[in-house]
């Protein structure tokens, strides 16, 4: 099968964006680890439902303005927050 230069260019762009997303997620989790330690040290709960609601509203708004499905953005954030809370619970247990 012959290579399509335009398809390869677009796929290259997707690969670059995927790499950037992974790097940004890694940075986000480094910061949330610091939050988890701070919460543990201050005796705060691992989860913060009020903050989660605010974040969902903020991301849904950002998604809508960026022409991204707000439902998708909410699902993504819900997944990420669940992982963050799991990390915070593990930190609190140490």
ABEGO torsion letter per residue (X at the ends): XBBBAAAAAAAAAAAAAAAAAAAAAAAAAAAAAAAAAAAAAAGBBABBAAAAAAAAAAAAAAAAAAGBBAAAAAAAAAAAAAAAAAAAAAAAAX
